[in-house]
Amino acid sequence: MTKRIVITGTDTGIGKTVFSAGLAGLLDGFYWKPVQSGLDGETDSEVVERLSGLPPGRVLPEAHRLNSPLSPHRSAEIDGIQIEAVDLSFPVLPTPLVIEGAGGLMVPLNRRTRFIDIFAEWRLPVILCARTTLGTINHTLLSIEALRARSIPLAGIAFIGDEMADTQRTIVEFGGVPQLGRLPHIDPLTDKTLRDAMIAGFAFASIAGGQ
């Protein structure tokens, strides 16, 4: 069965696009960001094209490209666009598909629908990206509860940042969820250094069991 995996985060700007790039590259799959908010500078899809090592055509076009770097519901309103859940039907492809959400789970898509509502409809396995810095225990455990309340399958946690052994252990134990690995901050960040860090930091047999 074709594998499809959703990547979401406990917040925005935590590194889930870099993780998505590394994962899509190692799975030799496709990447799809359904909604891009903010078009100044490098978009998330362009980051993945640069860092994943995937051949041309593996980064799929966004369903919506919105100009303002805001929550998608507000950015769409400014652009005069109405985003509907039906617009975000995921494509069926012959190799694994990594789907990256926008910000955290409760980010609104429109005035009625949040990304978590879309994920609940899809019923695809989710990898939750979480910081290792102060505050992450609360944010991550709340995100785990929100996913479980909607019966969304949670593949595990991908930590991003410096090693914080007790913080990571606390989240895993209270959340009752596997730690898939940790992606450190990488400098310089290239397709090769990212690939090396992903291989060193994650067990891909557990990640690759998507739908």
Steps between C-alpha positions, in 0.01 A plus 500: 500500500627850421638669811366840597627683806387835643758725666368752748650697786431631846554853367626690198867547418626192684671329208232268366570608139864397534390172658247450218773558242726245664221245533376537142855463375577186698168341402568592135147632491294807423439813710183707513427819693125555446497867607791746488453828688759761408673519165783744573829316511538123484178302543484168686472309173812676370684410821407136446611515135838631617555265796325172422720381215186390315494508119294767321125453517495338844397822680136543408340842445305646791121501485508863618780759493411795723692827508499600867709310760199453728270220607352354178145605582597866531751497215232351273251767602749774415555339159126467444516118499273254675683177588278193535591165650423326171786698341745301712431146381840332506631352176554127456854429378716194430759582767478645854344843545605738779228758569593806707237699685517870586611597849336300778194279513248769587599740221180602316458419133187715484253637755351152556782252448840445657784281374428244771151461353656418163737250661207333678323458169810361328581248778861488384783437749646819644853578611500780757809724489587657834767736627732388778504848658317631806120484464497200273361257761175692530462569127583145398277324753209726405557416133507127580171527689339690213604233249379215717168670574430482127637146453775625268778238483822636649813330368722673754694810597790647303697729729686792345784681676768428757484182705281550810482147631266555794262724302480242222451215747227692684305559180534138389393363839208735565388490138535126460645551154823379339794732444593452135825690540650847520620738232769736632562848371723457194767747390564512214160373387524326163330203340796282600529617862124467542499148358788399728322644806173325414675165458683547830199625694201291392391137464322498169347156530254646751435814296440325168194311618252751359190432296 
